[in-house]
Amino acid sequence: MLRDYYLFPDVGEQYAEMLSQSLERGSYDEFVDRKSFAERVTRDLKSLHEDRHLSLKDLATHQETMAELRSSIDGKEGDDTPGDVTRAERMTEFADLDTGQESSQHGFKTVKMIRGDIAYIEMNLFPESPQAVGRAQVGRAHEVMQSITDATAIIFDVRQHRGGGIQVIDAIVSYLFDEPTHMVTMMTRNRDDDRITEHVSEPNEMSVLFSGKPVFLLTSKRTGSAAEHFAGALKFTKRATLVGEPTAGAGHFGARVPITDRFVAFIPLGRTYDPATGEDWEGVGVQPDVRVKASAALETVLNMLESE
């Protein structure tokens, strides 16, 4: 699977060769526990080339993780929780959650006006499934944006955002740009030829009401995956000011594939990058325009708005 699908063919080959050599040396012979074996393989892969999404899990651990993530969709951790590689990996699990029935807000944790006319929108995931995306969540995104037409400024808070898909991003940015705008580029590996997708905003009939409003994005070291895509799209186009910490650096996207009936691997198939520079944010994160501790990001933005 690594040889055939990993986004960089040369690196995929190196990963595969390393695993083959480890098998031949008997490096994994001692393992009788599936979870320990999967963790060791993941560590070995990352020791060769760091990729925050790449992992092997035993099926039981994967199922436990999914259950835990479902139960935490509407939860919120403290700003002092350490960000680490494990969290960046686990953000990708949200891409498969059908939360249309489980979360009445569909990823929009808080939507309110603060200090009179400043719209504050806190989002914690972009669940991706035919049911949640097709009906509920995209509809909720339009509902939220249409409810803040009188705002003088918009603050998107993605400090606790776990990732997911990009359909909700499309819904939101349709209000923020008054003309089609190339935001980011996505490359997906293909056996015959790499597929390049230009992510372009498509304005709607209400974008004229929003295109001139200042936009701020609050980030933290746990802002990951699709939330980083959102952050990069607004930063590279200079449509928003990013305030907070560098994001998690989980910039490669991919798919979960079964490895026999006992294991599951998440294999990165592509990357998202700045079309102007060709650079992505894997391992380094999307950098904020104003760097402050995540816990101080909201107050910093409010102070900035007051001083204007």
C-alpha positions as CSV (number, residue, x, y, z in Angstrom):
1,M,0.0,0.0,0.0
2,L,2.8,2.4,0.8
3,R,4.6,1.7,-2.5
4,D,1.4,2.1,-4.5
5,Y,-0.3,5.0,-2.8
6,Y,1.9,7.1,-0.5
7,L,1.9,10.7,-1.9
8,F,5.6,10.8,-2.5
9,P,6.5,7.6,-4.4
10,D,10.2,7.7,-3.5
11,V,9.4,8.1,0.2
12,G,6.7,5.3,0.0
13,E,9.4,3.0,-1.4
14,Q,11.7,3.9,1.4
15,Y,9.0,3.2,4.0
16,A,8.3,-0.2,2.3
17,E,11.9,-1.2,2.1
18,M,12.5,-0.3,5.7
19,L,9.6,-2.5,6.8
20,S,10.7,-5.4,4.6
21,Q,14.2,-5.2,6.0
22,S,12.8,-5.1,9.6
23,L,10.8,-8.2,8.8
24,E,13.8,-10.1,7.4
25,R,15.8,-9.2,10.5
26,G,13.1,-10.5,12.8
27,S,12.5,-7.1,14.4
28,Y,8.9,-7.8,14.9
29,D,9.1,-11.5,15.9
30,E,8.8,-10.7,19.6
31,F,5.3,-9.1,19.3
32,V,2.3,-11.2,20.2
33,D,0.1,-8.2,21.0
34,R,-1.5,-6.5,18.0
35,K,-1.6,-3.0,19.5
36,S,2.0,-3.1,20.5
37,F,3.0,-4.3,17.1
38,A,1.0,-1.6,15.3
39,E,2.6,1.1,17.6
40,R,6.1,-0.2,16.9
41,V,5.5,-0.2,13.1
42,T,4.2,3.4,13.3
43,R,7.2,4.5,15.3
44,D,9.6,2.9,12.8
45,L,7.8,4.6,9.9
46,K,8.0,8.0,11.6
47,S,11.7,7.5,12.6
48,L,12.5,7.3,8.8
49,H,10.3,10.2,7.7
50,E,8.0,12.2,9.9
51,D,4.4,12.3,8.7
52,R,1.8,13.2,11.3
53,H,-1.1,11.3,9.5
54,L,0.7,8.1,8.7
55,S,-0.1,5.3,11.1
56,L,-0.9,1.6,11.6
57,K,-3.5,0.6,14.2
58,D,-5.0,-2.7,15.3
59,L,-8.7,-2.8,14.5
60,A,-9.8,-2.8,18.2
61,T,-7.8,0.3,19.0
62,H,-9.1,2.1,15.9
63,Q,-12.7,1.3,17.0
64,E,-12.0,2.5,20.5
65,T,-10.6,5.8,19.1
66,M,-13.6,6.3,17.0
67,A,-15.9,5.8,20.0
68,E,-13.9,8.2,22.1
69,L,-13.9,10.9,19.4
70,R,-17.7,10.6,18.9
71,S,-18.2,11.1,22.6
72,S,-15.9,14.2,22.6
73,I,-17.4,16.0,19.6
74,D,-19.1,18.6,21.8
75,G,-16.4,18.6,24.5
76,K,-13.6,21.2,24.9
77,E,-10.2,20.9,26.4
78,G,-8.3,23.5,28.2
79,D,-5.9,25.8,26.3
80,D,-2.9,24.4,28.2
81,T,-3.4,20.8,26.9
82,P,-0.1,19.9,25.2
83,G,-0.3,19.4,21.4
84,D,1.6,16.4,20.1
85,V,2.0,14.0,17.2
86,T,-0.7,11.6,18.5
87,R,-3.3,14.3,18.6
88,A,-2.5,15.4,15.1
89,E,-2.9,11.8,13.9
90,R,-6.2,11.4,15.7
91,M,-7.7,14.5,14.1
92,T,-8.0,12.6,10.9
93,E,-10.4,10.1,12.5
94,F,-13.2,12.8,12.4
95,A,-13.3,12.6,8.6
96,D,-15.4,9.4,8.8
97,L,-17.8,10.4,11.6
98,D,-21.4,10.8,10.6
99,T,-22.4,13.3,13.2
100,G,-25.5,14.7,11.6
101,Q,-27.7,13.1,14.2
102,E,-25.2,13.2,17.1
103,S,-24.4,16.9,17.2
104,S,-27.3,19.3,16.7
105,Q,-24.9,22.1,15.9
106,H,-23.0,20.1,13.2
107,G,-19.5,21.3,14.3
108,F,-20.6,24.9,15.1
109,K,-20.1,24.9,18.8
110,T,-20.8,28.5,19.5
111,V,-22.4,31.2,17.3
112,K,-23.0,34.6,18.9
113,M,-22.5,38.3,18.7
114,I,-20.0,39.8,21.2
115,R,-19.4,43.4,22.1
116,G,-22.5,44.3,20.1
117,D,-21.8,43.7,16.5
118,I,-18.8,41.3,16.3
119,A,-19.7,37.8,15.1
120,Y,-18.0,35.0,17.0
121,I,-18.2,31.5,15.4
122,E,-16.5,28.6,17.2
123,M,-16.1,25.4,15.2
124,N,-14.7,22.1,16.4
125,L,-15.0,19.8,13.4
126,F,-16.1,19.5,9.8
127,P,-17.8,16.0,9.9
128,E,-17.7,14.4,6.5
129,S,-20.4,11.9,5.4
130,P,-23.1,11.9,2.8
131,Q,-25.8,12.4,5.4
132,A,-24.1,15.0,7.6
133,V,-22.5,17.0,4.8
134,G,-25.2,16.7,2.2
135,R,-28.1,17.7,4.4
136,A,-27.3,19.0,7.8
137,Q,-23.9,20.5,8.1
138,V,-23.6,22.5,4.9
139,G,-27.1,23.7,5.6
140,R,-26.0,24.8,9.1
141,A,-23.0,26.6,7.6
142,H,-25.3,28.7,5.4
143,E,-27.7,29.3,8.2
144,V,-24.9,30.6,10.4
145,M,-23.4,32.9,7.8
146,Q,-26.9,34.3,6.9
147,S,-27.5,35.0,10.6
148,I,-24.5,37.4,10.9
149,T,-25.1,39.8,7.9
150,D,-25.2,42.8,10.3
151,A,-21.8,42.0,11.9
152,T,-19.0,44.5,11.4
153,A,-16.3,41.9,11.8
154,I,-16.2,38.1,12.0
155,I,-14.1,35.9,14.3
156,F,-13.7,32.2,13.4
157,D,-12.4,30.2,16.4
158,V,-10.7,26.9,15.3
159,R,-8.4,26.5,18.3
160,Q,-10.2,23.2,19.2
161,H,-10.9,22.1,15.6
162,R,-10.2,18.5,14.9
163,G,-10.5,18.4,11.1
164,G,-12.8,16.6,8.6
165,G,-13.8,17.5,5.1
166,I,-13.8,20.6,3.0
167,Q,-17.5,20.9,2.0
168,V,-18.3,23.2,4.9
169,I,-15.2,25.3,4.0
170,D,-16.7,25.8,0.5
171,A,-20.0,26.9,2.1
172,I,-18.3,29.5,4.4
173,V,-15.9,31.0,1.8
174,S,-18.8,31.4,-0.7
175,Y,-19.7,34.4,1.5
176,L,-16.2,35.8,2.1
177,F,-15.1,36.4,-1.4
178,D,-17.0,38.4,-4.0
179,E,-15.2,36.8,-7.0
180,P,-13.8,33.3,-7.7
181,T,-10.5,33.1,-5.8
182,H,-7.8,30.5,-6.0
183,M,-7.1,29.7,-2.3
184,V,-5.0,26.5,-2.1
185,T,-3.8,23.7,-4.4
186,M,-4.3,20.0,-3.6
187,M,-2.1,17.2,-5.1
188,T,-3.3,13.6,-5.0
189,R,-1.1,10.8,-6.0
190,N,-2.4,8.7,-8.9
191,R,-0.6,5.7,-10.3
192,D,-0.7,7.1,-13.8
193,D,-0.4,10.8,-13.2
194,D,-0.7,13.0,-10.1
195,R,-4.1,14.8,-9.9
196,I,-3.9,18.5,-9.2
197,T,-7.0,20.2,-7.8
198,E,-7.2,24.0,-7.5
199,H,-9.5,24.9,-4.6
200,V,-11.3,28.0,-5.8
201,S,-14.0,29.9,-3.8
202,E,-17.3,30.3,-5.5
203,P,-19.2,33.5,-4.4
204,N,-22.9,33.4,-3.8
205,E,-25.6,36.1,-4.1
206,M,-24.9,37.2,-0.5
207,S,-21.1,37.6,-0.8
208,V,-21.4,41.3,-1.5
209,L,-22.7,41.7,2.1
210,F,-19.5,40.1,3.5
211,S,-16.6,40.7,1.2
212,G,-15.6,44.0,2.9
213,K,-15.9,42.7,6.5
214,P,-12.6,42.1,8.4
215,V,-12.1,38.4,9.2
216,F,-10.0,36.9,12.0
217,L,-9.1,33.3,12.6
218,L,-8.1,32.0,16.1
219,T,-5.6,29.1,15.9
220,S,-3.8,26.8,18.3
221,K,-1.2,24.0,18.2
222,R,-4.2,21.6,18.1
223,T,-5.9,23.2,15.0
224,G,-5.4,20.4,12.5
225,S,-6.1,18.8,9.2
226,A,-9.1,20.4,7.4
227,A,-9.0,23.3,9.9
228,E,-5.5,24.0,8.7
229,H,-6.8,23.9,5.1
230,F,-9.3,26.5,6.1
231,A,-6.6,28.6,7.9
232,G,-4.2,28.3,4.9
233,A,-6.9,29.3,2.4
234,L,-7.8,32.5,4.3
235,K,-4.1,33.3,5.1
236,F,-2.7,32.8,1.6
237,T,-5.4,35.0,0.1
238,K,-5.0,37.6,2.8
239,R,-8.7,37.3,3.5
240,A,-8.2,36.8,7.2
241,T,-5.8,37.7,9.9
242,L,-4.6,34.6,11.8
243,V,-4.1,35.1,15.5
244,G,-2.7,32.6,18.0
245,E,-0.3,29.7,17.7
246,P,1.1,27.8,14.7
247,T,-1.3,25.0,13.8
248,A,-0.7,21.3,14.3
249,G,1.2,20.6,11.1
250,A,-1.0,17.8,9.9
251,G,-1.1,18.9,6.3
252,H,-1.2,15.6,4.4
253,F,-4.6,14.1,3.6
254,G,-5.3,10.5,2.9
255,A,-7.5,7.5,3.4
256,R,-8.0,4.7,5.9
257,V,-7.3,1.3,4.4
258,P,-7.7,-2.2,5.8
259,I,-4.5,-4.3,6.3
260,T,-6.0,-7.8,6.5
261,D,-9.0,-8.1,8.8
262,R,-6.9,-7.2,11.9
263,F,-5.4,-3.8,11.2
264,V,-6.1,-0.5,9.6
265,A,-3.7,2.0,8.2
266,F,-4.1,5.7,7.5
267,I,-2.0,6.4,4.4
268,P,-1.5,10.0,3.2
269,L,-2.3,10.2,-0.5
270,G,-1.9,13.9,-1.1
271,R,-1.0,17.3,0.2
272,T,-2.4,20.8,0.3
273,Y,-0.1,23.8,-0.4
274,D,0.2,27.5,-1.0
275,P,-0.2,27.9,-4.8
276,A,2.2,30.9,-4.8
277,T,5.1,29.2,-3.1
278,G,4.4,25.5,-3.5
279,E,5.0,25.0,0.2
280,D,2.8,23.1,2.6
281,W,2.6,23.0,6.4
282,E,3.2,19.4,7.2
283,G,5.2,19.2,10.4
284,V,5.4,23.0,10.8
285,G,1.8,24.3,10.8
286,V,0.2,27.3,9.3
287,Q,1.9,30.3,10.8
288,P,-0.3,33.0,12.5
289,D,0.0,36.6,11.4
290,V,-0.1,37.7,15.1
291,R,1.6,35.1,17.3
292,V,0.2,34.9,20.9
293,K,-0.7,32.1,23.2
294,A,-3.9,30.4,22.1
295,S,-5.6,31.4,25.4
296,A,-5.0,35.0,24.6
297,A,-6.0,35.0,21.0
298,L,-9.6,36.2,21.4
299,E,-8.8,39.0,23.7
300,T,-6.0,40.0,21.3
301,V,-8.4,40.3,18.4
302,L,-10.9,42.3,20.4
303,N,-8.2,44.7,21.4
304,M,-7.1,45.0,17.8
305,L,-10.7,45.8,16.8
306,E,-11.1,48.4,19.5
307,S,-7.9,50.2,18.4
308,E,-9.0,50.6,14.8
